[in-house]
Amino acid sequence: MCSYCGTPLPVERIGFRDLCESCGRELHACVHCRFYKPGAYRDCLETVPDTVKDKERMNFCEYFKADPATVKGSGGQDSSKAAKSAFDGLFGH
């Protein structure tokens, strides 16, 4: 989902200059990347050569891959719903 407005992202492949269809914000940003991990070295699980200062703005990182949990139709959201259902089932909710 777009980290700014919550709209599911339309494709797994996000280009450098792609914008959210709903809010118009830049999508090729660390906050939408599967390797983004706050607290890790440079907040990234990849060995990026340069620090990206603003994690919410467009960047030209070659390691960028859309986070599967944010992409419409990728199964990321469905699997998280299935996990929540399984969890709720453990406690009878």
KETI-842203 format. One record per residue: z, x, y of N, C-alpha, C in turn; residue in three letters. Coordinates in steps of 0.02 Angstrom, whole numbers. Each point is the difference from the previous one (the first is absolute). Example, Ala and Ser with C-alpha at 12.3 -4.5 7.8 and 13.67 -1.06 7.14 Angstrom:
<atoms>
+--------+--------+--------+--------+--------+--------+--------+--------+--------+-----+
:    nzz :    nxx :    nyy :   cazz :   caxx :   cayy :    czz :    cxx :    cyy : res :
+--------+--------+--------+--------+--------+--------+--------+--------+--------+-----+
:    390 :    660 :   -284 :      0 :    -45 :     59 :      0 :     45 :     60 : ALA :
:    -36 :    -18 :     53 :      3 :     42 :     59 :     37 :    -39 :     55 : SER :
+--------+--------+--------+--------+--------+--------+--------+--------+--------+-----+
</atoms>
This chain:
<atoms>
+--------+--------+--------+--------+--------+--------+--------+--------+--------+-----+
:    nzz :    nxx :    nyy :   cazz :   caxx :   cayy :    czz :    cxx :    cyy : res :
+--------+--------+--------+--------+--------+--------+--------+--------+--------+-----+
:      0 :     41 :    -59 :      0 :    -41 :     59 :      0 :     44 :     62 : MET :
:    -29 :    -27 :     52 :      2 :     35 :     64 :     74 :      6 :     20 : CYS :
:     21 :     60 :     15 :     70 :     11 :     17 :     18 :    -28 :     68 : SER :
:    -50 :    -21 :     38 :     12 :    -27 :     66 :      5 :    -76 :      1 : TYR :
:    -45 :    -34 :    -38 :     -1 :    -74 :      3 :     11 :    -33 :    -68 : CYS :
:     -1 :     39 :    -55 :     13 :    -28 :    -66 :    -60 :    -28 :    -36 : GLY :
:    -59 :      5 :     30 :    -61 :    -25 :    -32 :    -21 :     46 :    -57 : THR :
:    -15 :    -27 :    -60 :    -24 :     43 :    -54 :    -64 :     37 :     20 : PRO :
:     -4 :     63 :    -17 :    -58 :     40 :     17 :    -58 :    -19 :    -47 : LEU :
:    -61 :     -3 :     26 :    -56 :    -27 :    -38 :    -29 :     45 :    -54 : PRO :
:      7 :     65 :      6 :    -33 :     46 :    -47 :     45 :     60 :    -14 : VAL :
:    -11 :     33 :    -58 :     37 :     60 :    -15 :    -24 :     59 :     42 : GLU :
:    -64 :      1 :     15 :    -29 :     55 :     38 :      5 :    -16 :     74 : ARG :
:     40 :     37 :     36 :      8 :    -10 :     72 :    -31 :     60 :     34 : ILE :
:    -47 :    -14 :     45 :    -34 :     52 :     37 :     42 :     25 :     59 : GLY :
:    -20 :     57 :     27 :     38 :     30 :     55 :      9 :    -47 :     60 : PHE :
:    -49 :    -40 :     14 :      2 :    -42 :     60 :      9 :    -74 :    -15 : ARG :
:     19 :    -18 :    -62 :     10 :    -71 :    -17 :     60 :    -29 :     35 : ASP :
:     -7 :    -64 :     19 :     52 :    -36 :     35 :     20 :    -61 :    -40 : LEU :
:     62 :    -23 :      8 :     23 :    -61 :    -32 :    -39 :    -59 :     29 : CYS :
:    -26 :    -42 :    -43 :    -38 :    -58 :     22 :     43 :    -50 :     39 : GLU :
:     64 :      0 :    -13 :     45 :    -48 :     31 :     27 :     24 :     68 : SER :
:     29 :     60 :      1 :     33 :     23 :     62 :    -38 :     55 :     37 : CYS :
:    -51 :     29 :    -32 :    -40 :     51 :     34 :     29 :     70 :      1 : GLY :
:     56 :     11 :    -36 :     31 :     66 :     -1 :    -37 :     46 :    -49 : ARG :
:      7 :     65 :     10 :    -32 :     50 :    -42 :     30 :      1 :    -70 : GLU :
:    -42 :      4 :    -51 :     23 :     -3 :    -69 :      5 :     69 :    -33 : LEU :
:    -41 :     48 :     21 :      1 :     66 :    -30 :     58 :     40 :     30 : HIS :
:     60 :    -21 :    -19 :     62 :     29 :     27 :     47 :     12 :    -58 : ALA :
:     45 :     46 :      9 :     47 :     19 :    -53 :     37 :    -61 :    -29 : CYS :
:     18 :    -48 :     43 :     39 :    -57 :    -23 :    -37 :    -43 :    -51 : VAL :
:    -66 :      9 :     -7 :    -39 :    -38 :    -49 :    -22 :     43 :    -58 : HIS :
:     25 :     61 :     -5 :    -22 :     47 :    -52 :     49 :      1 :    -58 : CYS :
:    -27 :      6 :    -61 :     41 :      4 :    -60 :     43 :     63 :     -2 : ARG :
:    -19 :     52 :     37 :     38 :     62 :     -1 :     53 :      4 :     54 : PHE :
:      4 :    -49 :     44 :     49 :      0 :     54 :     70 :    -10 :    -29 : TYR :
:     44 :     46 :     14 :     69 :     -4 :    -24 :     46 :     30 :     53 : LYS :
:     31 :    -42 :     40 :     46 :     26 :     51 :     55 :     41 :    -33 : PRO :
:     14 :     57 :     28 :     52 :     44 :    -27 :    -29 :     57 :    -41 : GLY :
:    -60 :     -9 :    -26 :    -34 :     55 :    -36 :    -24 :     51 :     51 : ALA :
:    -20 :     59 :    -24 :    -27 :     50 :     45 :    -60 :    -29 :     36 : TYR :
:      3 :      0 :     66 :    -52 :    -29 :     43 :    -10 :    -75 :    -14 : ARG :
:     50 :    -31 :    -31 :     -2 :    -72 :    -18 :    -58 :    -17 :    -45 : ASP :
:    -21 :     47 :    -42 :    -59 :    -10 :    -42 :     11 :     31 :    -68 : CYS :
:    -23 :    -35 :    -53 :      5 :     26 :    -68 :    -55 :     50 :    -15 : LEU :
:    -52 :      3 :     42 :    -54 :     49 :     -7 :     18 :     63 :     39 : GLU :
:    -34 :     53 :    -15 :     12 :     63 :     36 :    -48 :      5 :     59 : THR :
:     11 :    -43 :     50 :    -44 :     -2 :     59 :      9 :     64 :     41 : VAL :
:    -55 :     27 :     25 :      5 :     63 :     38 :     29 :     -9 :     69 : PRO :
:     -7 :    -59 :     30 :     24 :    -11 :     68 :     46 :    -61 :      2 : ASP :
:     49 :      2 :     45 :     44 :    -56 :      9 :    -35 :    -53 :     41 : THR :
:      4 :    -63 :    -23 :    -25 :    -56 :     40 :     60 :    -24 :     40 : VAL :
:     -5 :      5 :     66 :     57 :    -15 :     43 :     16 :    -75 :      2 : LYS :
:    -50 :    -42 :     10 :     11 :    -72 :      5 :    -25 :    -33 :    -64 : ASP :
:     45 :    -20 :    -42 :    -16 :    -28 :    -66 :    -30 :    -70 :      4 : LYS :
:      3 :    -32 :     58 :    -26 :    -67 :      8 :    -69 :     -2 :     34 : GLU :
:    -26 :     57 :     19 :    -65 :      3 :     34 :    -53 :     29 :    -47 : ARG :
:    -63 :    -14 :     16 :    -56 :     24 :    -39 :      1 :     77 :     -2 : MET :
:    -17 :     26 :    -59 :     -4 :     72 :     -8 :    -60 :     17 :    -44 : ASN :
:    -16 :     63 :     -5 :    -57 :     21 :    -40 :     21 :     37 :    -63 : PHE :
:     57 :    -18 :    -28 :     25 :     32 :    -61 :    -48 :    -13 :    -58 : CYS :
:    -22 :     52 :    -32 :    -46 :     -5 :    -56 :     34 :    -24 :    -64 : GLU :
:     66 :      4 :     -3 :     38 :    -22 :    -59 :     13 :    -75 :     -1 : TYR :
:    -14 :    -34 :     54 :     17 :    -71 :      7 :    -30 :    -42 :    -57 : PHE :
:     43 :    -40 :    -31 :    -21 :    -50 :    -49 :     42 :    -62 :     14 : LYS :
:    -32 :    -58 :      4 :     36 :    -61 :     15 :     54 :    -12 :    -52 : ALA :
:     58 :    -20 :     23 :     55 :    -17 :    -45 :    -19 :    -63 :    -39 : ASP :
:     -3 :      3 :    -66 :    -22 :    -58 :    -40 :     42 :    -63 :     13 : PRO :
:     61 :      7 :     20 :     43 :    -57 :     12 :    -21 :    -38 :     63 : ALA :
:    -42 :     31 :     42 :    -19 :    -31 :     63 :    -69 :    -32 :     -2 : THR :
:    -36 :      9 :    -55 :    -71 :    -20 :     -3 :     -8 :    -67 :    -36 : VAL :
:    -36 :    -46 :     32 :    -13 :    -65 :    -30 :    -43 :      8 :    -62 : LYS :
:     20 :    -31 :    -55 :    -40 :      1 :    -61 :      6 :     63 :    -41 : GLY :
:     43 :     47 :     19 :      5 :     63 :    -38 :     50 :     -5 :    -57 : SER :
:     38 :    -54 :     -1 :     51 :     -8 :    -52 :     68 :     24 :     24 : GLY :
:      2 :     34 :     55 :     63 :     26 :     26 :     49 :    -56 :     16 : GLY :
:    -23 :    -51 :     35 :     43 :    -55 :     18 :     17 :    -42 :    -61 : GLN :
:    -49 :    -11 :    -44 :     13 :    -39 :    -60 :     52 :     34 :    -44 : ASP :
:     -4 :     66 :     -7 :     48 :     35 :    -42 :     70 :     -1 :     31 : SER :
:      5 :      2 :     67 :     66 :     -4 :     30 :     30 :    -69 :     -9 : SER :
:    -42 :    -52 :      3 :     25 :    -68 :    -12 :     22 :     -8 :    -73 : LYS :
:    -37 :     31 :    -46 :     18 :     -3 :    -71 :     67 :     36 :    -11 : ALA :
:      9 :     56 :     33 :     63 :     37 :     -7 :     58 :    -40 :     27 : ALA :
:    -10 :    -33 :     57 :     53 :    -41 :     29 :     16 :    -59 :    -46 : LYS :
:    -51 :    -31 :    -29 :     11 :    -55 :    -47 :     40 :     23 :    -60 : SER :
:    -18 :     59 :    -27 :     36 :     27 :    -57 :     73 :     15 :     17 : ALA :
:     11 :     26 :     60 :     67 :     15 :     24 :     40 :    -65 :      6 : PHE :
:    -30 :    -50 :     33 :     34 :    -64 :      8 :     15 :    -32 :    -67 : ASP :
:    -45 :      9 :    -49 :     11 :    -26 :    -67 :     60 :     28 :    -35 : GLY :
:     17 :     62 :     17 :     59 :     31 :    -30 :     64 :    -35 :     20 : LEU :
:     -1 :    -29 :     59 :     61 :    -30 :     26 :     -4 :    -76 :      4 : PHE :
:    -52 :    -29 :    -30 :     -5 :    -73 :     -4 :    -16 :    -35 :     64 : GLY :
:    -31 :     34 :     47 :    -18 :    -32 :     64 :    -66 :    -32 :     -3 : HIS :
+--------+--------+--------+--------+--------+--------+--------+--------+--------+-----+
</atoms>
